[in-house]
């Protein structure tokens, strides 16, 4: 059994990737850390479970086995501490999936644009699968050539 050798990669090139080399086969093995997925919500929000369902569907469709950390925000102090812009909020690797929709910090409901297959100009109380998928692809640094 051979031992793996860790190869140091320049930070700008690695994007969270760890590279190991197997000297016996001279093959490189690449590993990436798990994506950190958070769903922040307020109990007064009737749509946070819709957001969770859409998030689960996107992660499942794209074959990501990533846990979703559910974070209940129950006070104004918690909202300020977590920089909570309203419910539901999905963050991937610490980044809000819809930063354009951040208006203020606090216990309030957010709105999101409709996915492309719905009526233009309408809003939704939970992020659509297209918005979630685009954020996942940005976080991973790749796309599947899907049409938006």
C-alpha positions in Angstrom: 0.0 0.0 0.0 1.5 3.3 -1.0 1.4 6.6 0.9 -0.2 9.7 -0.5 1.8 12.8 -0.8 0.1 16.2 -0.2 0.8 18.7 -3.0 0.7 22.4 -2.0 -1.3 24.4 -4.4 -1.2 28.2 -4.7 -4.3 29.6 -2.8 -5.6 31.5 -5.9 -5.5 28.3 -7.9 -6.9 25.9 -5.3 -10.4 27.3 -4.6 -10.6 25.0 -1.6 -9.2 22.0 -3.4 -6.7 19.7 -1.8 -4.5 17.7 -4.1 -2.8 14.4 -3.1 -0.5 12.4 -5.3 -0.2 8.6 -5.2 3.4 7.9 -6.0 2.7 4.3 -6.9 0.4 5.2 -9.7 1.6 8.8 -10.3 -2.1 9.9 -10.1 -3.4 13.1 -8.5 -6.4 12.8 -6.3 -8.5 15.9 -5.7 -10.7 16.6 -2.8 -12.9 19.6 -2.0 -14.4 20.5 1.3 -18.1 20.1 1.8 -20.2 23.1 0.9 -21.5 24.9 3.9 -25.3 25.3 3.4 -27.3 27.3 5.9 -31.0 28.1 5.9 -31.8 30.9 8.3 -35.5 31.4 9.1 -37.9 33.1 11.4 -40.8 31.0 12.9 -43.3 33.6 11.7 -42.4 32.8 8.1 -44.9 30.4 6.4 -42.6 29.8 3.4 -39.3 28.7 4.9 -40.2 25.0 4.5 -40.8 25.7 0.8 -37.3 27.2 0.6 -35.9 24.1 2.4 -37.7 21.7 0.0 -36.4 23.6 -3.1 -32.9 23.6 -1.6 -33.1 19.8 -0.9 -34.3 19.2 -4.5 -31.4 21.2 -6.1 -28.8 19.5 -3.9 -30.3 16.1 -4.7 -30.6 16.7 -8.4 -27.0 17.9 -8.6 -25.8 14.9 -6.4 -24.5 17.0 -3.5 -24.4 15.2 -0.2 -24.2 18.3 1.9 -26.0 18.8 5.2 -28.3 21.8 5.5 -27.8 23.7 8.7 -31.2 25.1 9.8 -30.8 28.2 11.9 -33.8 29.6 13.7 -33.6 33.4 14.3 -36.0 34.3 17.1 -35.0 37.8 18.3 -33.9 41.1 16.9 -30.6 40.6 18.8 -30.1 37.2 17.0 -30.9 38.9 13.7 -28.3 41.6 14.2 -25.7 39.0 15.4 -26.3 36.8 12.3 -26.7 39.7 9.9 -30.1 38.2 9.1 -31.8 40.1 6.2 -35.1 38.3 6.6 -36.7 34.9 6.2 -36.0 32.7 4.4 -32.3 33.3 3.8 -30.0 30.7 2.2 -26.3 31.1 2.5 -23.8 28.9 0.7 -20.3 29.0 2.0 -21.3 32.2 3.9 -22.7 34.0 0.8 -26.3 35.0 0.5 -27.8 33.5 -2.6 -29.6 36.7 -3.5 -27.5 39.6 -2.1 -29.5 42.0 -4.4 -32.5 41.4 -2.2 -31.0 42.4 1.1 -32.7 45.6 2.3 -32.3 45.6 6.1 -31.4 43.4 9.0 -34.2 42.1 11.2 -37.2 39.8 11.7 -39.0 40.3 8.4 -40.1 38.3 5.3 -38.0 38.4 2.2 -39.2 38.2 -1.4 -37.3 36.7 -4.4 -37.7 37.0 -8.1 -39.7 34.3 -9.8 -37.8 31.6 -11.8 -37.7 32.1 -15.5 -40.5 29.6 -16.1 -43.0 31.8 -14.2 -44.5 35.2 -15.0 -41.9 38.0 -15.3 -42.0 40.7 -12.7 -43.7 38.6 -10.1 -42.1 37.8 -6.8 -42.0 34.7 -4.6 -41.8 34.3 -0.9 -39.1 31.6 -1.2 -36.1 31.4 -3.6 -36.7 29.4 -6.8 -34.7 26.4 -7.8 -33.0 28.3 -10.6 -31.7 30.9 -8.1 -30.5 28.3 -5.7 -28.8 26.2 -8.5 -27.0 29.3 -9.8 -25.6 30.0 -6.3 -24.5 26.4 -5.8 -22.7 26.5 -9.2 -21.0 29.8 -8.3 -19.9 28.3 -4.9 -18.4 25.3 -6.7 -16.9 27.4 -9.5 -18.6 25.4 -12.3 -21.7 25.3 -14.4 -23.4 22.6 -16.5 -24.2 24.9 -19.4 -27.8 25.1 -18.3 -29.9 27.8 -19.9 -31.1 30.4 -17.6 
